[in-house]
Amino acid sequence: DSGDNSSDNTDSGGTQDSIVIATSGETPSLSPTEHNAVAGSYMNLFTYNTLFRSGMDLEPEPDLVDTYENIDESTWQFKIKEGVKFHNGDTMTADDVVASLQWAQGFAEVNLYNKNFVSISKVDDLTVEIKTDGPDAMVLSNLCHHGNAIVPKKLIDEGHDFNADPIGTGPYKFVKWNRGDSLEFEAFEDYFEGAPSIKN
């Protein structure tokens, strides 16, 4: 093809800076803790991260966690990744992780995934310890659930509305919710795994 189609990437597989994704339902909330809906889970994947995520084989794999250890049958220690930024510019610490998991325990929609955490405590700035009420094979899977997303402790303490303004560490920042029609997100340039190539 000798014609000049360099500016038209639609047929040649070139990069795009925007993508539109259609879903069958609208999220009931953008907060990670105020719903247990599949449509909401999709939206939460844009703006939040959890300590673990489900891999392609649906097995839990570290997300915000760097290393972890099952110390005994009911004690887990998690070392979180260093230098992870929230959308508001704050750097994530163990304090944010402890506060997020304790906060999530107060929501009936998601506490199925954390109610057996009998203690959640800070060991040091990058290490969190979770104790369960006995042996639990579901700990890592439960930490993949959007209800256990990590958000800034400062915002929890301020009573921030995460439905209106979902601040997390995720690859995209929330832009606008046109209710009944669409939601818009933009790439988070400081995302810890690198800024997404699709910008909008």
Stockholm file with secondary structure:
# STOCKHOLM 1.0

chainA/1-200         DSGDNSSDNTDSGGTQDSIVIATSGETPSLSPTEHNAVAGSYMNLFTYNTLFRSGMDLEPEPDLVDTYENIDESTWQFKIKEGVKFHNGDTMTADDVVASLQWAQGFAEVNLYNKNFVSISKVDDLTVEIKTDGPDAMVLSNLCHHGNAIVPKKLIDEGHDFNADPIGTGPYKFVKWNRGDSLEFEAFEDYFEGAPSIKN
#=GR chainA/1-200 SS CCSCCTTCCTTTTCCCSCCCCCCSSCCSCSSSSSCCCHHHHHHHHHHCCCSEEECTTSCEEESSEEEEEEEETTEEEEEECTTCBCTTSCBCCHHHHHHHHHHHTTCTTTGGGTTTEEEEEEEETTEEEEEESSCCTTHHHHTTSGGGCCCCHHHHHTTCCTTTSCCSSSSEEEEEEETTTEEEEEECTTCTTCCCSSCC
#=GC SS_cons         CCSCCTTCCTTTTCCCSCCCCCCSSCCSCSSSSSCCCHHHHHHHHHHCCCSEEECTTSCEEESSEEEEEEEETTEEEEEECTTCBCTTSCBCCHHHHHHHHHHHTTCTTTGGGTTTEEEEEEEETTEEEEEESSCCTTHHHHTTSGGGCCCCHHHHHTTCCTTTSCCSSSSEEEEEEETTTEEEEEECTTCTTCCCSSCC
//
